[in-house]
Amino acid sequence: MHYSVGQEVYGGHTICDILAEDDGYHIYIAKDGAQLPWKHFNKNMAVSIEYNLDY
């Protein structure tokens, strides 16, 4: 599974932030000006991070 900022998910919401914190990775979504926490992956999960994707 992959997630990228700007990707539309969850019924019209858009991923607005993916943050690396001390306890894991947090994904936030936005719709109509409201931001919501959506997913959290802890540091024990295998994660591959790619930056500056142009496609």
PDBQT receptor file of N, H, CA, C and O in Angstrom, charges set to zero:
ATOM      1  N   MET A   1       0.854  -1.168   0.000  1.00  0.00    +0.000 N 
ATOM      2  CA  MET A   1       0.000   0.000   0.000  1.00  0.00    +0.000 C 
ATOM      3  C   MET A   1       0.899   1.230   0.000  1.00  0.00    +0.000 C 
ATOM      4  O   MET A   1       1.953   1.238   0.635  1.00  0.00    +0.000 OA
ATOM      5  N   HIS A   2       0.479   2.255  -0.708  1.00  0.00    +0.000 N 
ATOM      6  H   HIS A   2      -0.378   2.248  -1.224  1.00  0.00    +0.000 HD
ATOM      7  CA  HIS A   2       1.253   3.499  -0.697  1.00  0.00    +0.000 C 
ATOM      8  C   HIS A   2       0.304   4.671  -0.451  1.00  0.00    +0.000 C 
ATOM      9  O   HIS A   2      -0.873   4.625  -0.810  1.00  0.00    +0.000 OA
ATOM     10  N   TYR A   3       0.835   5.701   0.157  1.00  0.00    +0.000 N 
ATOM     11  H   TYR A   3       1.791   5.738   0.448  1.00  0.00    +0.000 HD
ATOM     12  CA  TYR A   3       0.091   6.921   0.430  1.00  0.00    +0.000 C 
ATOM     13  C   TYR A   3       0.949   8.096   0.015  1.00  0.00    +0.000 C 
ATOM     14  O   TYR A   3       2.155   8.105   0.263  1.00  0.00    +0.000 OA
ATOM     15  N   SER A   4       0.327   9.107  -0.626  1.00  0.00    +0.000 N 
ATOM     16  H   SER A   4      -0.652   9.099  -0.827  1.00  0.00    +0.000 HD
ATOM     17  CA  SER A   4       1.074  10.298  -1.014  1.00  0.00    +0.000 C 
ATOM     18  C   SER A   4       0.210  11.530  -0.773  1.00  0.00    +0.000 C 
ATOM     19  O   SER A   4      -1.015  11.484  -0.887  1.00  0.00    +0.000 OA
ATOM     20  N   VAL A   5       0.875  12.628  -0.440  1.00  0.00    +0.000 N 
ATOM     21  H   VAL A   5       1.870  12.665  -0.347  1.00  0.00    +0.000 HD
ATOM     22  CA  VAL A   5       0.178  13.893  -0.212  1.00  0.00    +0.000 C 
ATOM     23  C   VAL A   5      -0.520  14.294  -1.506  1.00  0.00    +0.000 C 
ATOM     24  O   VAL A   5       0.079  14.256  -2.581  1.00  0.00    +0.000 OA
ATOM     25  N   GLY A   6      -1.786  14.679  -1.397  1.00  0.00    +0.000 N 
ATOM     26  H   GLY A   6      -2.272  14.710  -0.524  1.00  0.00    +0.000 HD
ATOM     27  CA  GLY A   6      -2.582  15.043  -2.556  1.00  0.00    +0.000 C 
ATOM     28  C   GLY A   6      -3.440  13.905  -3.083  1.00  0.00    +0.000 C 
ATOM     29  O   GLY A   6      -4.299  14.119  -3.939  1.00  0.00    +0.000 OA
ATOM     30  N   GLN A   7      -3.214  12.690  -2.576  1.00  0.00    +0.000 N 
ATOM     31  H   GLN A   7      -2.517  12.516  -1.880  1.00  0.00    +0.000 HD
ATOM     32  CA  GLN A   7      -3.980  11.525  -3.011  1.00  0.00    +0.000 C 
ATOM     33  C   GLN A   7      -5.391  11.590  -2.431  1.00  0.00    +0.000 C 
ATOM     34  O   GLN A   7      -5.560  11.897  -1.251  1.00  0.00    +0.000 OA
ATOM     35  N   GLU A   8      -6.404  11.304  -3.250  1.00  0.00    +0.000 N 
ATOM     36  H   GLU A   8      -6.266  11.055  -4.209  1.00  0.00    +0.000 HD
ATOM     37  CA  GLU A   8      -7.781  11.291  -2.770  1.00  0.00    +0.000 C 
ATOM     38  C   GLU A   8      -8.078   9.936  -2.137  1.00  0.00    +0.000 C 
ATOM     39  O   GLU A   8      -7.810   8.887  -2.724  1.00  0.00    +0.000 OA
ATOM     40  N   VAL A   9      -8.638   9.979  -0.926  1.00  0.00    +0.000 N 
ATOM     41  H   VAL A   9      -8.856  10.831  -0.449  1.00  0.00    +0.000 HD
ATOM     42  CA  VAL A   9      -8.939   8.765  -0.165  1.00  0.00    +0.000 C 
ATOM     43  C   VAL A   9     -10.241   8.951   0.600  1.00  0.00    +0.000 C 
ATOM     44  O   VAL A   9     -10.729  10.074   0.728  1.00  0.00    +0.000 OA
ATOM     45  N   TYR A  10     -10.797   7.881   1.099  1.00  0.00    +0.000 N 
ATOM     46  H   TYR A  10     -10.400   6.969   0.995  1.00  0.00    +0.000 HD
ATOM     47  CA  TYR A  10     -11.867   7.899   2.085  1.00  0.00    +0.000 C 
ATOM     48  C   TYR A  10     -13.031   8.818   1.702  1.00  0.00    +0.000 C 
ATOM     49  O   TYR A  10     -13.388   9.723   2.457  1.00  0.00    +0.000 OA
ATOM     50  N   GLY A  11     -13.609   8.584   0.547  1.00  0.00    +0.000 N 
ATOM     51  H   GLY A  11     -13.319   7.849  -0.066  1.00  0.00    +0.000 HD
ATOM     52  CA  GLY A  11     -14.815   9.297   0.159  1.00  0.00    +0.000 C 
ATOM     53  C   GLY A  11     -14.652  10.785  -0.066  1.00  0.00    +0.000 C 
ATOM     54  O   GLY A  11     -15.435  11.575   0.461  1.00  0.00    +0.000 OA
ATOM     55  N   GLY A  12     -13.650  11.187  -0.838  1.00  0.00    +0.000 N 
ATOM     56  H   GLY A  12     -13.013  10.545  -1.266  1.00  0.00    +0.000 HD
ATOM     57  CA  GLY A  12     -13.491  12.594  -1.192  1.00  0.00    +0.000 C 
ATOM     58  C   GLY A  12     -12.526  13.373  -0.324  1.00  0.00    +0.000 C 
ATOM     59  O   GLY A  12     -12.304  14.557  -0.576  1.00  0.00    +0.000 OA
ATOM     60  N   HIS A  13     -11.948  12.757   0.681  1.00  0.00    +0.000 N 
ATOM     61  H   HIS A  13     -12.127  11.795   0.885  1.00  0.00    +0.000 HD
ATOM     62  CA  HIS A  13     -10.911  13.416   1.476  1.00  0.00    +0.000 C 
ATOM     63  C   HIS A  13      -9.595  13.367   0.709  1.00  0.00    +0.000 C 
ATOM     64  O   HIS A  13      -9.431  12.539  -0.187  1.00  0.00    +0.000 OA
ATOM     65  N   THR A  14      -8.661  14.242   1.051  1.00  0.00    +0.000 N 
ATOM     66  H   THR A  14      -8.794  14.915   1.779  1.00  0.00    +0.000 HD
ATOM     67  CA  THR A  14      -7.350  14.294   0.420  1.00  0.00    +0.000 C 
ATOM     68  C   THR A  14      -6.279  14.212   1.497  1.00  0.00    +0.000 C 
ATOM     69  O   THR A  14      -6.387  14.862   2.537  1.00  0.00    +0.000 OA
ATOM     70  N   ILE A  15      -5.247  13.413   1.248  1.00  0.00    +0.000 N 
ATOM     71  H   ILE A  15      -5.159  12.885   0.403  1.00  0.00    +0.000 HD
ATOM     72  CA  ILE A  15      -4.131  13.343   2.192  1.00  0.00    +0.000 C 
ATOM     73  C   ILE A  15      -3.421  14.688   2.163  1.00  0.00    +0.000 C 
ATOM     74  O   ILE A  15      -2.965  15.132   1.110  1.00  0.00    +0.000 OA
ATOM     75  N   CYS A  16      -3.327  15.340   3.326  1.00  0.00    +0.000 N 
ATOM     76  H   CYS A  16      -3.697  14.979   4.182  1.00  0.00    +0.000 HD
ATOM     77  CA  CYS A  16      -2.718  16.668   3.384  1.00  0.00    +0.000 C 
ATOM     78  C   CYS A  16      -1.346  16.654   4.055  1.00  0.00    +0.000 C 
ATOM     79  O   CYS A  16      -0.515  17.514   3.761  1.00  0.00    +0.000 OA
ATOM     80  N   ASP A  17      -1.091  15.704   4.943  1.00  0.00    +0.000 N 
ATOM     81  H   ASP A  17      -1.766  15.006   5.182  1.00  0.00    +0.000 HD
ATOM     82  CA  ASP A  17       0.196  15.638   5.642  1.00  0.00    +0.000 C 
ATOM     83  C   ASP A  17       0.549  14.195   5.954  1.00  0.00    +0.000 C 
ATOM     84  O   ASP A  17      -0.316  13.386   6.292  1.00  0.00    +0.000 OA
ATOM     85  N   ILE A  18       1.834  13.884   5.834  1.00  0.00    +0.000 N 
ATOM     86  H   ILE A  18       2.537  14.540   5.560  1.00  0.00    +0.000 HD
ATOM     87  CA  ILE A  18       2.390  12.625   6.323  1.00  0.00    +0.000 C 
ATOM     88  C   ILE A  18       3.580  13.014   7.175  1.00  0.00    +0.000 C 
ATOM     89  O   ILE A  18       4.576  13.531   6.670  1.00  0.00    +0.000 OA
ATOM     90  N   LEU A  19       3.473  12.764   8.475  1.00  0.00    +0.000 N 
ATOM     91  H   LEU A  19       2.663  12.344   8.886  1.00  0.00    +0.000 HD
ATOM     92  CA  LEU A  19       4.491  13.222   9.417  1.00  0.00    +0.000 C 
ATOM     93  C   LEU A  19       5.213  12.051  10.071  1.00  0.00    +0.000 C 
ATOM     94  O   LEU A  19       4.584  11.087  10.507  1.00  0.00    +0.000 OA
ATOM     95  N   ALA A  20       6.532  12.141  10.134  1.00  0.00    +0.000 N 
ATOM     96  H   ALA A  20       7.044  12.924   9.780  1.00  0.00    +0.000 HD
ATOM     97  CA  ALA A  20       7.340  11.165  10.863  1.00  0.00    +0.000 C 
ATOM     98  C   ALA A  20       7.548  11.702  12.272  1.00  0.00    +0.000 C 
ATOM     99  O   ALA A  20       8.199  12.730  12.457  1.00  0.00    +0.000 OA
ATOM    100  N   GLU A  21       7.003  11.019  13.254  1.00  0.00    +0.000 N 
ATOM    101  H   GLU A  21       6.474  10.184  13.103  1.00  0.00    +0.000 HD
ATOM    102  CA  GLU A  21       7.130  11.403  14.655  1.00  0.00    +0.000 C 
ATOM    103  C   GLU A  21       7.973  10.366  15.382  1.00  0.00    +0.000 C 
ATOM    104  O   GLU A  21       8.366   9.361  14.789  1.00  0.00    +0.000 OA
ATOM    105  N   ASP A  22       8.254  10.596  16.658  1.00  0.00    +0.000 N 
ATOM    106  H   ASP A  22       7.935  11.412  17.140  1.00  0.00    +0.000 HD
ATOM    107  CA  ASP A  22       9.049   9.651  17.442  1.00  0.00    +0.000 C 
ATOM    108  C   ASP A  22       8.373   8.287  17.571  1.00  0.00    +0.000 C 
ATOM    109  O   ASP A  22       9.051   7.260  17.628  1.00  0.00    +0.000 OA
ATOM    110  N   ASP A  23       7.043   8.273  17.619  1.00  0.00    +0.000 N 
ATOM    111  H   ASP A  23       6.493   9.107  17.573  1.00  0.00    +0.000 HD
ATOM    112  CA  ASP A  23       6.327   7.009  17.833  1.00  0.00    +0.000 C 
ATOM    113  C   ASP A  23       5.877   6.335  16.541  1.00  0.00    +0.000 C 
ATOM    114  O   ASP A  23       5.326   5.235  16.595  1.00  0.00    +0.000 OA
ATOM    115  N   GLY A  24       6.093   6.957  15.383  1.00  0.00    +0.000 N 
ATOM    116  H   GLY A  24       6.541   7.850  15.340  1.00  0.00    +0.000 HD
ATOM    117  CA  GLY A  24       5.710   6.349  14.119  1.00  0.00    +0.000 C 
ATOM    118  C   GLY A  24       5.370   7.390  13.068  1.00  0.00    +0.000 C 
ATOM    119  O   GLY A  24       5.811   8.537  13.142  1.00  0.00    +0.000 OA
ATOM    120  N   TYR A  25       4.582   6.974  12.094  1.00  0.00    +0.000 N 
ATOM    121  H   TYR A  25       4.224   6.042  12.034  1.00  0.00    +0.000 HD
ATOM    122  CA  TYR A  25       4.201   7.838  10.980  1.00  0.00    +0.000 C 
ATOM    123  C   TYR A  25       2.708   8.122  11.074  1.00  0.00    +0.000 C 
ATOM    124  O   TYR A  25       1.906   7.206  11.257  1.00  0.00    +0.000 OA
ATOM    125  N   HIS A  26       2.339   9.389  10.948  1.00  0.00    +0.000 N 
ATOM    126  H   HIS A  26       2.990  10.133  10.800  1.00  0.00    +0.000 HD
ATOM    127  CA  HIS A  26       0.955   9.818  11.067  1.00  0.00    +0.000 C 
ATOM    128  C   HIS A  26       0.500  10.397   9.737  1.00  0.00    +0.000 C 
ATOM    129  O   HIS A  26       1.186  11.229   9.143  1.00  0.00    +0.000 OA
ATOM    130  N   ILE A  27      -0.672   9.948   9.271  1.00  0.00    +0.000 N 
ATOM    131  H   ILE A  27      -1.230   9.272   9.753  1.00  0.00    +0.000 HD
ATOM    132  CA  ILE A  27      -1.239  10.433   8.013  1.00  0.00    +0.000 C 
ATOM    133  C   ILE A  27      -2.510  11.206   8.340  1.00  0.00    +0.000 C 
ATOM    134  O   ILE A  27      -3.392  10.708   9.040  1.00  0.00    +0.000 OA
ATOM    135  N   TYR A  28      -2.592  12.441   7.820  1.00  0.00    +0.000 N 
ATOM    136  H   TYR A  28      -1.876  12.845   7.251  1.00  0.00    +0.000 HD
ATOM    137  CA  TYR A  28      -3.743  13.311   8.059  1.00  0.00    +0.000 C 
ATOM    138  C   TYR A  28      -4.463  13.568   6.748  1.00  0.00    +0.000 C 
ATOM    139  O   TYR A  28      -3.834  13.699   5.698  1.00  0.00    +0.000 OA
ATOM    140  N   ILE A  29      -5.792  13.640   6.813  1.00  0.00    +0.000 N 
ATOM    141  H   ILE A  29      -6.304  13.534   7.666  1.00  0.00    +0.000 HD
ATOM    142  CA  ILE A  29      -6.611  13.925   5.640  1.00  0.00    +0.000 C 
ATOM    143  C   ILE A  29      -7.387  15.217   5.857  1.00  0.00    +0.000 C 
ATOM    144  O   ILE A  29      -7.588  15.649   6.992  1.00  0.00    +0.000 OA
ATOM    145  N   ALA A  30      -7.823  15.829   4.758  1.00  0.00    +0.000 N 
ATOM    146  H   ALA A  30      -7.660  15.478   3.836  1.00  0.00    +0.000 HD
ATOM    147  CA  ALA A  30      -8.564  17.090   4.832  1.00  0.00    +0.000 C 
ATOM    148  C   ALA A  30      -9.754  17.053   3.883  1.00  0.00    +0.000 C 
ATOM    149  O   ALA A  30      -9.713  16.434   2.819  1.00  0.00    +0.000 OA
ATOM    150  N   LYS A  31     -10.826  17.743   4.308  1.00  0.00    +0.000 N 
ATOM    151  H   LYS A  31     -10.859  18.246   5.172  1.00  0.00    +0.000 HD
ATOM    152  CA  LYS A  31     -11.993  17.942   3.452  1.00  0.00    +0.000 C 
ATOM    153  C   LYS A  31     -12.747  19.146   3.975  1.00  0.00    +0.000 C 
ATOM    154  O   LYS A  31     -13.012  19.250   5.173  1.00  0.00    +0.000 OA
ATOM    155  N   ASP A  32     -13.092  20.059   3.075  1.00  0.00    +0.000 N 
ATOM    156  H   ASP A  32     -12.876  19.975   2.102  1.00  0.00    +0.000 HD
ATOM    157  CA  ASP A  32     -13.845  21.265   3.439  1.00  0.00    +0.000 C 
ATOM    158  C   ASP A  32     -13.159  22.068   4.544  1.00  0.00    +0.000 C 
ATOM    159  O   ASP A  32     -13.827  22.608   5.426  1.00  0.00    +0.000 OA
ATOM    160  N   GLY A  33     -11.827  22.147   4.498  1.00  0.00    +0.000 N 
ATOM    161  H   GLY A  33     -11.284  21.709   3.782  1.00  0.00    +0.000 HD
ATOM    162  CA  GLY A  33     -11.079  22.942   5.458  1.00  0.00    +0.000 C 
ATOM    163  C   GLY A  33     -10.809  22.276   6.792  1.00  0.00    +0.000 C 
ATOM    164  O   GLY A  33     -10.112  22.850   7.629  1.00  0.00    +0.000 OA
ATOM    165  N   ALA A  34     -11.341  21.083   7.018  1.00  0.00    +0.000 N 
ATOM    166  H   ALA A  34     -11.907  20.618   6.339  1.00  0.00    +0.000 HD
ATOM    167  CA  ALA A  34     -11.118  20.373   8.288  1.00  0.00    +0.000 C 
ATOM    168  C   ALA A  34     -10.058  19.295   8.090  1.00  0.00    +0.000 C 
ATOM    169  O   ALA A  34     -10.120  18.519   7.135  1.00  0.00    +0.000 OA
ATOM    170  N   GLN A  35      -9.074  19.251   9.009  1.00  0.00    +0.000 N 
ATOM    171  H   GLN A  35      -9.023  19.881   9.784  1.00  0.00    +0.000 HD
ATOM    172  CA  GLN A  35      -8.043  18.223   8.983  1.00  0.00    +0.000 C 
ATOM    173  C   GLN A  35      -8.332  17.189  10.057  1.00  0.00    +0.000 C 
ATOM    174  O   GLN A  35      -8.706  17.526  11.180  1.00  0.00    +0.000 OA
ATOM    175  N   LEU A  36      -8.153  15.918   9.691  1.00  0.00    +0.000 N 
ATOM    176  H   LEU A  36      -7.849  15.645   8.779  1.00  0.00    +0.000 HD
ATOM    177  CA  LEU A  36      -8.419  14.819  10.611  1.00  0.00    +0.000 C 
ATOM    178  C   LEU A  36      -7.261  13.837  10.606  1.00  0.00    +0.000 C 
ATOM    179  O   LEU A  36      -6.678  13.587   9.552  1.00  0.00    +0.000 OA
ATOM    180  N   PRO A  37      -6.911  13.268  11.766  1.00  0.00    +0.000 N 
ATOM    181  CA  PRO A  37      -5.943  12.171  11.743  1.00  0.00    +0.000 C 
ATOM    182  C   PRO A  37      -6.611  10.962  11.097  1.00  0.00    +0.000 C 
ATOM    183  O   PRO A  37      -7.773  10.675  11.383  1.00  0.00    +0.000 OA
ATOM    184  N   TRP A  38      -5.891  10.247  10.226  1.00  0.00    +0.000 N 
ATOM    185  H   TRP A  38      -4.947  10.479   9.993  1.00  0.00    +0.000 HD
ATOM    186  CA  TRP A  38      -6.509   9.152   9.493  1.00  0.00    +0.000 C 
ATOM    187  C   TRP A  38      -5.843   7.814   9.797  1.00  0.00    +0.000 C 
ATOM    188  O   TRP A  38      -6.527   6.849  10.140  1.00  0.00    +0.000 OA
ATOM    189  N   LYS A  39      -4.532   7.743   9.677  1.00  0.00    +0.000 N 
ATOM    190  H   LYS A  39      -3.977   8.527   9.399  1.00  0.00    +0.000 HD
ATOM    191  CA  LYS A  39      -3.826   6.488   9.917  1.00  0.00    +0.000 C 
ATOM    192  C   LYS A  39      -2.548   6.750  10.703  1.00  0.00    +0.000 C 
ATOM    193  O   LYS A  39      -1.971   7.836  10.656  1.00  0.00    +0.000 OA
ATOM    194  N   HIS A  40      -2.125   5.712  11.429  1.00  0.00    +0.000 N 
ATOM    195  H   HIS A  40      -2.593   4.829  11.467  1.00  0.00    +0.000 HD
ATOM    196  CA  HIS A  40      -0.876   5.760  12.188  1.00  0.00    +0.000 C 
ATOM    197  C   HIS A  40      -0.167   4.430  12.011  1.00  0.00    +0.000 C 
ATOM    198  O   HIS A  40      -0.772   3.370  12.174  1.00  0.00    +0.000 OA
ATOM    199  N   PHE A  41       1.110   4.485  11.680  1.00  0.00    +0.000 N 
ATOM    200  H   PHE A  41       1.601   5.346  11.548  1.00  0.00    +0.000 HD
ATOM    201  CA  PHE A  41       1.928   3.285  11.576  1.00  0.00    +0.000 C 
ATOM    202  C   PHE A  41       3.064   3.417  12.572  1.00  0.00    +0.000 C 
ATOM    203  O   PHE A  41       3.785   4.415  12.553  1.00  0.00    +0.000 OA
ATOM    204  N   ASN A  42       3.241   2.422  13.451  1.00  0.00    +0.000 N 
ATOM    205  H   ASN A  42       2.656   1.612  13.467  1.00  0.00    +0.000 HD
ATOM    206  CA  ASN A  42       4.305   2.521  14.446  1.00  0.00    +0.000 C 
ATOM    207  C   ASN A  42       5.656   2.196  13.821  1.00  0.00    +0.000 C 
ATOM    208  O   ASN A  42       5.725   1.738  12.681  1.00  0.00    +0.000 OA
ATOM    209  N   LYS A  43       6.715   2.431  14.561  1.00  0.00    +0.000 N 
ATOM    210  H   LYS A  43       6.660   2.803  15.488  1.00  0.00    +0.000 HD
ATOM    211  CA  LYS A  43       8.080   2.273  14.042  1.00  0.00    +0.000 C 
ATOM    212  C   LYS A  43       8.453   0.817  13.781  1.00  0.00    +0.000 C 
ATOM    213  O   LYS A  43       9.481   0.555  13.156  1.00  0.00    +0.000 OA
ATOM    214  N   ASN A  44       7.637  -0.144  14.247  1.00  0.00    +0.000 N 
ATOM    215  H   ASN A  44       6.802   0.069  14.754  1.00  0.00    +0.000 HD
ATOM    216  CA  ASN A  44       7.933  -1.562  14.025  1.00  0.00    +0.000 C 
ATOM    217  C   ASN A  44       7.493  -2.043  12.644  1.00  0.00    +0.000 C 
ATOM    218  O   ASN A  44       7.865  -3.140  12.227  1.00  0.00    +0.000 OA
ATOM    219  N   MET A  45       6.715  -1.245  11.939  1.00  0.00    +0.000 N 
ATOM    220  H   MET A  45       6.413  -0.354  12.278  1.00  0.00    +0.000 HD
ATOM    221  CA  MET A  45       6.250  -1.631  10.605  1.00  0.00    +0.000 C 
ATOM    222  C   MET A  45       7.298  -1.261   9.561  1.00  0.00    +0.000 C 
ATOM    223  O   MET A  45       7.985  -0.246   9.680  1.00  0.00    +0.000 OA
ATOM    224  N   ALA A  46       7.403  -2.097   8.546  1.00  0.00    +0.000 N 
ATOM    225  H   ALA A  46       6.844  -2.921   8.450  1.00  0.00    +0.000 HD
ATOM    226  CA  ALA A  46       8.321  -1.810   7.444  1.00  0.00    +0.000 C 
ATOM    227  C   ALA A  46       7.762  -0.648   6.619  1.00  0.00    +0.000 C 
ATOM    228  O   ALA A  46       6.619  -0.697   6.163  1.00  0.00    +0.000 OA
ATOM    229  N   VAL A  47       8.566   0.385   6.431  1.00  0.00    +0.000 N 
ATOM    230  H   VAL A  47       9.495   0.425   6.801  1.00  0.00    +0.000 HD
ATOM    231  CA  VAL A  47       8.135   1.578   5.703  1.00  0.00    +0.000 C 
ATOM    232  C   VAL A  47       9.238   1.985   4.740  1.00  0.00    +0.000 C 
ATOM    233  O   VAL A  47      10.416   1.972   5.095  1.00  0.00    +0.000 OA
ATOM    234  N   SER A  48       8.861   2.342   3.541  1.00  0.00    +0.000 N 
ATOM    235  H   SER A  48       7.903   2.352   3.252  1.00  0.00    +0.000 HD
ATOM    236  CA  SER A  48       9.788   2.897   2.561  1.00  0.00    +0.000 C 
ATOM    237  C   SER A  48       9.300   4.300   2.232  1.00  0.00    +0.000 C 
ATOM    238  O   SER A  48       8.137   4.480   1.871  1.00  0.00    +0.000 OA
ATOM    239  N   ILE A  49      10.160   5.281   2.349  1.00  0.00    +0.000 N 
ATOM    240  H   ILE A  49      11.105   5.134   2.642  1.00  0.00    +0.000 HD
ATOM    241  CA  ILE A  49       9.784   6.677   2.122  1.00  0.00    +0.000 C 
ATOM    242  C   ILE A  49      10.450   7.173   0.839  1.00  0.00    +0.000 C 
ATOM    243  O   ILE A  49      11.648   6.982   0.633  1.00  0.00    +0.000 OA
ATOM    244  N   GLU A  50       9.650   7.814  -0.024  1.00  0.00    +0.000 N 
ATOM    245  H   GLU A  50       8.676   7.969   0.143  1.00  0.00    +0.000 HD
ATOM    246  CA  GLU A  50      10.165   8.398  -1.252  1.00  0.00    +0.000 C 
ATOM    247  C   GLU A  50       9.793   9.869  -1.238  1.00  0.00    +0.000 C 
ATOM    248  O   GLU A  50       8.689  10.228  -0.827  1.00  0.00    +0.000 OA
ATOM    249  N   TYR A  51      10.700  10.721  -1.681  1.00  0.00    +0.000 N 
ATOM    250  H   TYR A  51      11.596  10.430  -2.015  1.00  0.00    +0.000 HD
ATOM    251  CA  TYR A  51      10.484  12.163  -1.683  1.00  0.00    +0.000 C 
ATOM    252  C   TYR A  51      10.442  12.688  -3.114  1.00  0.00    +0.000 C 
ATOM    253  O   TYR A  51      11.048  12.103  -4.012  1.00  0.00    +0.000 OA
ATOM    254  N   ASN A  52       9.721  13.800  -3.329  1.00  0.00    +0.000 N 
ATOM    255  H   ASN A  52       9.229  14.275  -2.600  1.00  0.00    +0.000 HD
ATOM    256  CA  ASN A  52       9.674  14.509  -4.609  1.00  0.00    +0.000 C 
ATOM    257  C   ASN A  52       9.291  13.614  -5.767  1.00  0.00    +0.000 C 
ATOM    258  O   ASN A  52      10.015  13.515  -6.757  1.00  0.00    +0.000 OA
ATOM    259  N   LEU A  53       8.158  12.969  -5.638  1.00  0.00    +0.000 N 
ATOM    260  H   LEU A  53       7.569  13.049  -4.834  1.00  0.00    +0.000 HD
ATOM    261  CA  LEU A  53       7.659  12.119  -6.715  1.00  0.00    +0.000 C 
ATOM    262  C   LEU A  53       6.951  12.975  -7.755  1.00  0.00    +0.000 C 
ATOM    263  O   LEU A  53       6.061  13.758  -7.425  1.00  0.00    +0.000 OA
ATOM    264  N   ASP A  54       7.344  12.824  -8.990  1.00  0.00    +0.000 N 
ATOM    265  H   ASP A  54       8.068  12.188  -9.258  1.00  0.00    +0.000 HD
ATOM    266  CA  ASP A  54       6.674  13.504 -10.093  1.00  0.00    +0.000 C 
ATOM    267  C   ASP A  54       6.179  12.442 -11.059  1.00  0.00    +0.000 C 
ATOM    268  O   ASP A  54       6.973  11.756 -11.701  1.00  0.00    +0.000 OA
ATOM    269  N   TYR A  55       4.845  12.308 -11.160  1.00  0.00    +0.000 N 
ATOM    270  H   TYR A  55       4.199  12.865 -10.638  1.00  0.00    +0.000 HD
ATOM    271  CA  TYR A  55       4.277  11.324 -12.092  1.00  0.00    +0.000 C 
ATOM    272  C   TYR A  55       2.969  11.816 -12.632  1.00  0.00    +0.000 C 
ATOM    273  O   TYR A  55       2.334  11.129 -13.433  1.00  0.00    +0.000 OA
TER     274      TYR A  55
